[in-house]
């Protein structure tokens, strides 16, 4: 049984793309206010796992519980009631998602990108949304870019905008899918600082990353995945410092070498 404060629970989750089984019966419990880092080689199912939690991918077996919402192959439900499309949109607003590709709308300014969901989905007034967006932009040193378009920003700036957009509605859960993999090394540090100092902030967080030093610094639990399953999990000092499984040791040695 999961601890009583668990926010996210995966029970025997299966996900296929055609004949390819990407998640093979994954079990995972993420307690409230904890930070879980997921590591592993490309193709191991890490990104698919976080996309399933946000219902960006549908599962073919098992279940995912996120608070009072349960995700099954049949869809989303709360207390036995199937959620509508608008309910699903609201569910997603409670989960901040930051991916490696930024996913900013190129035809909207920075401000337009940030306030699109609060005003369009939740019905905030434009003034309230702008005020909050500016306060967050100041925290990531981008207040002077409010009227700029994404194409004029560096990769690090675009990713910081994407993080601000995710934080607009004070999500209880943050999901990061390799947020620095598309960045030059010199830009990675600034984005990791924003994630550590602003985005995690006591929330429940799952971070898919190859930045093992960062994972050790911020996480309370580390999961190593390969072949659609969990090979090893535990405290960061154990998994990253003294892993039990030979495959985990080989992967970590390859990263640091």
KOLKE-546955 format. One line per field, with one value per residue (C-alpha): residue in one letter; residue number from 0; x, y, z. Coordinates in steps of 0.02 Angstrom, whole numbers, plus 50000, padded with zeros to 5 digits. Each point is the difference from the previous one (the first is absolute). Layout:
REM KOLKE-546955
aa <- a | ...
i <- NUM | ...
x <- X | ...
y <- Y | ...
z <- Z | ...
***
This chain:
REM KOLKE-546955
aa <- x | x | x | x | x | x | x | x | x | x | x | x | x | x | x | x | x | x | x | x | x | x | x | x | x | x | x | x | x | x | x | x | x | x | x | x | x | x | x | x | x | x | x | x | x | x | x | x | x | x | x | x | x | x | x | x | x | x | x | x | x | x | x | x | x | x | x | x | x | x | x | x | x | x | x | x | x | x | x | x | x | x | x | x | x | x | x | x | x | x | x | x | x | x | x | x | x | x | x | x | x | x | x | x | x | x | x | x | x | x | x | x | x | x | x | x | x | x | x | x | x | x | x | x | x | x | x | x | x | x | x | x | x | x | x | x | x | x | x | x | x | x | x | x | x | x | x | x | x | x | x | x | x | x | x | x | x | x | x | x | x | x | x | x | x | x | x | x | x | x | x | x | x | x | x | x | x | x | x | x | x | x | x | x | x | x | x | x | x | x | x | x | x | x | x | x | x | x | x | x | x | x | x | x | x | x | x | x | x | x | x | x | x | x | x | x | x | x | x | x | x | x | x | x | x | x | x | x | x | x | x | x | x | x | x | x | x | x | x | x | x | x | x | x | x | x | x | x | x | x | x | x | x | x | x | x | x
i <- 0 | 1 | 2 | 3 | 4 | 5 | 6 | 7 | 8 | 9 | 10 | 11 | 12 | 13 | 14 | 15 | 16 | 17 | 18 | 19 | 20 | 21 | 22 | 23 | 24 | 25 | 26 | 27 | 28 | 29 | 30 | 31 | 32 | 33 | 34 | 35 | 36 | 37 | 38 | 39 | 40 | 41 | 42 | 43 | 44 | 45 | 46 | 47 | 48 | 49 | 50 | 51 | 52 | 53 | 54 | 55 | 56 | 57 | 58 | 59 | 60 | 61 | 62 | 63 | 64 | 65 | 66 | 67 | 68 | 69 | 70 | 71 | 72 | 73 | 74 | 75 | 76 | 77 | 78 | 79 | 80 | 81 | 82 | 83 | 84 | 85 | 86 | 87 | 88 | 89 | 90 | 91 | 92 | 93 | 94 | 95 | 96 | 97 | 98 | 99 | 100 | 101 | 102 | 103 | 104 | 105 | 106 | 107 | 108 | 109 | 110 | 111 | 112 | 113 | 114 | 115 | 116 | 117 | 118 | 119 | 120 | 121 | 122 | 123 | 124 | 125 | 126 | 127 | 128 | 129 | 130 | 131 | 132 | 133 | 134 | 135 | 136 | 137 | 138 | 139 | 140 | 141 | 142 | 143 | 144 | 145 | 146 | 147 | 148 | 149 | 150 | 151 | 152 | 153 | 154 | 155 | 156 | 157 | 158 | 159 | 160 | 161 | 162 | 163 | 164 | 165 | 166 | 167 | 168 | 169 | 170 | 171 | 172 | 173 | 174 | 175 | 176 | 177 | 178 | 179 | 180 | 181 | 182 | 183 | 184 | 185 | 186 | 187 | 188 | 189 | 190 | 191 | 192 | 193 | 194 | 195 | 196 | 197 | 198 | 199 | 200 | 201 | 202 | 203 | 204 | 205 | 206 | 207 | 208 | 209 | 210 | 211 | 212 | 213 | 214 | 215 | 216 | 217 | 218 | 219 | 220 | 221 | 222 | 223 | 224 | 225 | 226 | 227 | 228 | 229 | 230 | 231 | 232 | 233 | 234 | 235 | 236 | 237 | 238 | 239 | 240 | 241 | 242 | 243 | 244 | 245 | 246 | 247 | 248 | 249 | 250 | 251 | 252 | 253 | 254 | 255 | 256
x <- 50000 | 50063 | 50029 | 49845 | 50073 | 50040 | 49945 | 50047 | 49988 | 50030 | 49934 | 50059 | 49995 | 50018 | 50021 | 50024 | 50033 | 49939 | 50094 | 50132 | 49968 | 50078 | 49941 | 49994 | 49897 | 50080 | 49966 | 50052 | 49944 | 50044 | 49958 | 49935 | 50129 | 50139 | 50115 | 50031 | 50136 | 49981 | 50160 | 50041 | 50053 | 49902 | 49849 | 49978 | 49825 | 50042 | 49918 | 49849 | 49973 | 49984 | 49892 | 49880 | 49984 | 49947 | 49885 | 50096 | 50013 | 49867 | 50047 | 49948 | 50008 | 50007 | 49955 | 50073 | 49932 | 50034 | 49914 | 49815 | 50015 | 50027 | 50066 | 49958 | 49994 | 49819 | 50047 | 49999 | 49880 | 49975 | 49903 | 49930 | 49943 | 50077 | 50081 | 49949 | 50120 | 49988 | 50028 | 50155 | 50064 | 49977 | 50087 | 50151 | 50004 | 50039 | 50154 | 50143 | 50090 | 50170 | 50073 | 50163 | 49920 | 49927 | 49835 | 49973 | 49875 | 50109 | 49861 | 49976 | 50114 | 50077 | 49855 | 49873 | 50072 | 49996 | 49822 | 49918 | 49945 | 49949 | 49889 | 49938 | 49974 | 49973 | 49920 | 50122 | 49989 | 50137 | 50062 | 50019 | 50089 | 50121 | 50039 | 50043 | 50098 | 50107 | 50036 | 50061 | 50100 | 50091 | 50050 | 50085 | 50075 | 49894 | 49882 | 50077 | 49950 | 49812 | 49962 | 50132 | 49960 | 50075 | 50107 | 50099 | 50046 | 50143 | 49960 | 50030 | 49883 | 49865 | 50012 | 49985 | 49843 | 49931 | 50031 | 49912 | 49852 | 49989 | 50006 | 49862 | 49861 | 50100 | 50000 | 50016 | 50101 | 50143 | 50060 | 50166 | 50043 | 50187 | 49982 | 50183 | 50038 | 49972 | 50109 | 50182 | 50101 | 50025 | 49810 | 49962 | 50054 | 49881 | 49850 | 50047 | 50012 | 49824 | 49934 | 50085 | 49962 | 49829 | 49913 | 50018 | 49961 | 49922 | 49894 | 49994 | 50121 | 50059 | 50157 | 50059 | 50182 | 50176 | 50070 | 50049 | 50083 | 49843 | 49893 | 50102 | 49987 | 49812 | 49918 | 49937 | 49986 | 50084 | 49928 | 50106 | 49900 | 50045 | 49896 | 49836 | 50023 | 50079 | 50168 | 50043 | 49934 | 50044 | 50080 | 50117 | 50153 | 49969 | 49944 | 50125 | 50140 | 49994 | 49874 | 49955 | 49966 | 50144 | 49901 | 49975 | 50186 | 50043 | 49881 | 50063 | 50181 | 49965 | 49922 | 50142 | 50133
y <- 50000 | 50176 | 50121 | 50104 | 50162 | 49928 | 50112 | 49893 | 49812 | 49889 | 49822 | 49877 | 50133 | 49939 | 50111 | 49944 | 50088 | 49871 | 49838 | 50091 | 49988 | 50157 | 49977 | 49823 | 49993 | 50148 | 50019 | 50164 | 50104 | 50185 | 50070 | 50177 | 50140 | 49882 | 50017 | 49843 | 49997 | 49873 | 49951 | 49872 | 49978 | 50069 | 49893 | 49935 | 50073 | 50150 | 50134 | 49891 | 49973 | 50185 | 50031 | 49866 | 50085 | 50160 | 49900 | 50053 | 49813 | 49870 | 49840 | 49826 | 49914 | 50034 | 50165 | 50167 | 50092 | 50186 | 50065 | 49960 | 49970 | 49826 | 49968 | 49833 | 49938 | 50061 | 50180 | 50114 | 49989 | 50084 | 49904 | 49887 | 50141 | 50008 | 50169 | 50103 | 50086 | 50163 | 49908 | 49920 | 50172 | 50059 | 49844 | 50044 | 50178 | 49928 | 49912 | 50105 | 49919 | 50057 | 49906 | 50007 | 50084 | 50153 | 49989 | 50188 | 50070 | 50091 | 50122 | 50061 | 50111 | 49939 | 50080 | 49925 | 49826 | 50017 | 50066 | 49892 | 49859 | 50104 | 50113 | 49872 | 49847 | 50070 | 50165 | 50115 | 50185 | 50056 | 50129 | 49871 | 49879 | 50135 | 50055 | 49824 | 49964 | 50155 | 49952 | 49829 | 50071 | 50113 | 49847 | 49923 | 50166 | 50009 | 50144 | 50097 | 49860 | 50006 | 50069 | 49899 | 49852 | 49827 | 50001 | 50148 | 49911 | 49883 | 49820 | 50033 | 50150 | 49899 | 49863 | 50125 | 50069 | 49823 | 49975 | 50164 | 49948 | 49836 | 50092 | 50124 | 49899 | 49943 | 49816 | 49874 | 49885 | 50041 | 49882 | 50033 | 49899 | 50023 | 50190 | 50038 | 49872 | 50125 | 50135 | 50044 | 49953 | 50183 | 50026 | 49843 | 50070 | 50148 | 49890 | 49874 | 50143 | 50057 | 49823 | 49978 | 50171 | 50040 | 49855 | 49861 | 50108 | 49866 | 49929 | 49818 | 49987 | 49869 | 50043 | 49897 | 50048 | 49950 | 50132 | 49878 | 50126 | 50106 | 49846 | 49959 | 50179 | 50025 | 49828 | 49900 | 49841 | 49940 | 49875 | 49914 | 49936 | 49890 | 49904 | 50069 | 49946 | 50057 | 49916 | 50085 | 50137 | 50075 | 50151 | 50101 | 49958 | 49815 | 49995 | 50130 | 49965 | 49813 | 49917 | 49818 | 49951 | 49975 | 50085 | 50155 | 50006 | 49985 | 50140 | 50120 | 49963 | 50037 | 50168 | 50058 | 49938
z <- 50000 | 49963 | 50142 | 50042 | 49931 | 49828 | 49856 | 49850 | 49988 | 49849 | 50009 | 49867 | 49863 | 49821 | 49848 | 49820 | 49837 | 49876 | 50036 | 50104 | 50187 | 50074 | 50181 | 50066 | 50158 | 50091 | 50187 | 50082 | 50149 | 50011 | 50173 | 50018 | 49999 | 49945 | 49850 | 49898 | 49868 | 49860 | 49908 | 49868 | 49818 | 49853 | 49959 | 50177 | 50019 | 50112 | 49894 | 49961 | 50186 | 50041 | 49845 | 50060 | 50170 | 49911 | 49885 | 49846 | 49962 | 50037 | 50091 | 49944 | 50169 | 50187 | 50082 | 50054 | 50152 | 50014 | 50156 | 49979 | 49812 | 49930 | 49825 | 49919 | 49819 | 49999 | 50041 | 50153 | 50146 | 50169 | 50132 | 49865 | 49885 | 49826 | 49965 | 49849 | 49881 | 50097 | 50164 | 49926 | 49949 | 50179 | 50064 | 49894 | 50067 | 50171 | 49931 | 49934 | 49853 | 49934 | 49853 | 49904 | 49849 | 50092 | 49903 | 49997 | 49874 | 49870 | 49952 | 50179 | 50103 | 50162 | 50094 | 49880 | 50027 | 50188 | 50019 | 49866 | 50117 | 50153 | 49896 | 49873 | 50111 | 50175 | 49956 | 50089 | 49960 | 49882 | 50128 | 50138 | 49885 | 49939 | 50177 | 50055 | 49841 | 50025 | 50181 | 49942 | 49856 | 50122 | 50101 | 49848 | 49939 | 49843 | 50036 | 49855 | 49880 | 50033 | 49825 | 49907 | 49888 | 50036 | 49843 | 50068 | 50162 | 50040 | 50043 | 50184 | 49997 | 49910 | 50129 | 50143 | 49916 | 49987 | 50186 | 50042 | 49892 | 50097 | 50167 | 49961 | 50081 | 50152 | 49950 | 50140 | 49886 | 49881 | 49863 | 49913 | 49844 | 49971 | 50014 | 49958 | 49865 | 49858 | 50080 | 49979 | 50155 | 50049 | 50004 | 50099 | 50168 | 49996 | 49961 | 50135 | 50126 | 49956 | 50017 | 50169 | 50074 | 49926 | 49913 | 50128 | 50152 | 50110 | 49859 | 49950 | 49855 | 49876 | 49902 | 49851 | 49981 | 49951 | 50119 | 50136 | 50115 | 49994 | 50033 | 50153 | 50063 | 49985 | 50007 | 50147 | 49895 | 49839 | 49876 | 49868 | 49851 | 49853 | 49875 | 50062 | 50179 | 50163 | 50029 | 50163 | 50113 | 50167 | 50086 | 49887 | 50104 | 49973 | 49817 | 49939 | 50124 | 50033 | 49883 | 50031 | 49819 | 49877 | 49860 | 50107 | 50040 | 49815 | 49951 | 50134 | 49959 | 49817 | 50041 | 50111 | 49879
***
